[in-house]
């Protein structure tokens, strides 16, 4: 999967994860992309540790893996920052 695929898959996964974790209003487009791409790496690592398959290309399974990883990333980020959110 090329860089454009990572950006698209990451953006979608980050957006869905931010809706699930209720951080969508504070992230923005770039934040969703970064969270989704990092989540893809984290999700792939977690699924590989559990004996499963990580990111396999631009498909539904990879999307699920990236969303799970993005949720873990948002949760970890909240733990590190104390759950603070930038609210206007």
Secondary structure by P-SEA (a helix, b strand, c coil): ccaaaaaaaaaaaaaaaaaaacccccccaaaaaaaaaaaaaaaaaaaaaacccccccccaaaaaaaaaaaaaaaaaaaaaaccccccc
